């Protein structure tokens, strides 16, 4: 099976409607706007990271009243409603046939499977252990992208990911509880990391054929359909849940799902899966800051040091050599 090589593909310009037959939407001509697109892609990645970090705070509240599958289904149904409404307003319609395999895989693995398994795992292990295990996902992402998408493993990327992972370990250890760790919980978090990495790698080549909004909308819909067996549980939990938990579930659907997954897809279409994966190492540092500001959880010195390491590693991983920066500025 031939590899999909993003390096052989020109940086995509503003998405155009895909012609019948599923031809890539990216132009084969050099993209003269690449230099201008970089700040937008970086801003989109920043929105994603901040909203995904906020999701941990909301999951903590909603997870007390909703079972893992019910919470995943409620979140995906809410997000799907918002995304479908936007899709209809923009009249983007259905993606071409070539995009559906990647959309289906990412929808099942990432939107559906990852959400349920991670919700379940976080009920069995403390937040520190969960973050440690799940944070192997960017490393898996880089390896899968190297093997399947022909992405390079640049020294800066590997160095930055190593620094960020060390920071995630420090944050995780500083947040770990003193109780016994559930083996099942660790396994579930590991499965979640694999599903996350696989979903992203499946999504990357799909963005050559469909727009970020199409990929996100239909991925969320597929994930919601996969979670429908939890419908009875969602109805039962919603009847007993406090309003705050339900509002947190709605927030998860509108912002960390509908908005953040769309900005993620926008940024992913304009960079490599490995580099985007490295960006998510900023999440633990932002979670620490949000818990400090919103939950009055004062972080210790070790936690703060780990957060700084996470951000430093992201900066290194996202940086580019001077020659690459000059090429992007010329649109080559």
URSUL-V724121 format. One record per backbone hydrogen bond with DSSP energy under -1.0 kcal/mol. NH is the residue of the N-H (numbers start at 0). CO is the residue of the C=O. Records with the same first field share a line. If there is no record, write none. Layout:
# URSUL-V724121
NH = CO + CO
This chain:
# URSUL-V724121
3 = 147
7 = 4
8 = 5
21 = 18
24 = 207
33 = 30
36 = 32
37 = 33
40 = 36
41 = 37
42 = 38
43 = 39
44 = 40
45 = 41
46 = 42
47 = 43
48 = 44
49 = 45
50 = 46
51 = 47
52 = 48
53 = 49
54 = 50
57 = 53
58 = 54
59 = 55
61 = 57
62 = 58
63 = 60
64 = 61
65 = 61
70 = 66
71 = 67
72 = 68
73 = 69
74 = 70
75 = 71
76 = 72
77 = 73
78 = 74
79 = 75
80 = 76
81 = 77
82 = 78
83 = 79
84 = 80
85 = 81
86 = 82
87 = 83
88 = 84
89 = 85
91 = 86
98 = 95
99 = 96
102 = 98
103 = 99
104 = 100
105 = 101
106 = 102
107 = 103
108 = 104
109 = 105
110 = 105
111 = 106
112 = 107
113 = 108
115 = 111
116 = 112
117 = 113
118 = 114
119 = 115
120 = 116
121 = 117
122 = 119
123 = 120
124 = 120
129 = 125
130 = 126
131 = 127
132 = 128
133 = 129
134 = 130
135 = 132
136 = 133
139 = 135
140 = 136
141 = 137
142 = 138
143 = 139
144 = 140
145 = 141
146 = 142
147 = 143
148 = 144
150 = 144
157 = 153
158 = 154
159 = 155
160 = 156
161 = 157
162 = 158
163 = 159
164 = 160
165 = 161
166 = 162
167 = 163
168 = 164
169 = 165
170 = 166
171 = 167
172 = 168
173 = 169
174 = 170
175 = 171
185 = 181
186 = 182
187 = 183
188 = 184
189 = 185
190 = 186
191 = 187
192 = 188
193 = 189
194 = 190
195 = 191
196 = 192
197 = 193
198 = 194
199 = 195
200 = 196
201 = 197
202 = 198
203 = 199
206 = 202 + 203
207 = 204
208 = 205
209 = 205
214 = 210
215 = 211
216 = 212
217 = 213
218 = 214
219 = 215
220 = 216
221 = 217
222 = 218
223 = 219
224 = 220
225 = 221
226 = 222
227 = 224
229 = 226
230 = 227
233 = 229
234 = 230
235 = 231
236 = 232
237 = 233
238 = 234
240 = 236
245 = 241
246 = 242
247 = 243
248 = 244
249 = 245
250 = 246
251 = 247
252 = 248
253 = 249
254 = 250
257 = 252
258 = 253
259 = 254
260 = 256
262 = 258
263 = 259
264 = 260
265 = 261
266 = 262
267 = 263
268 = 264
269 = 266
270 = 267
275 = 271
276 = 272
277 = 273
278 = 274
279 = 275
280 = 277
281 = 278
282 = 279
285 = 281
286 = 282
287 = 283
288 = 284
289 = 285
290 = 286
291 = 287
292 = 288
293 = 289
296 = 290
303 = 299
304 = 300
305 = 301
306 = 302
307 = 303
308 = 304
309 = 305
310 = 306
311 = 307
312 = 308
313 = 309
314 = 310
315 = 311
316 = 312
317 = 313
324 = 320
325 = 321
326 = 322
327 = 323
328 = 324
329 = 325
331 = 326
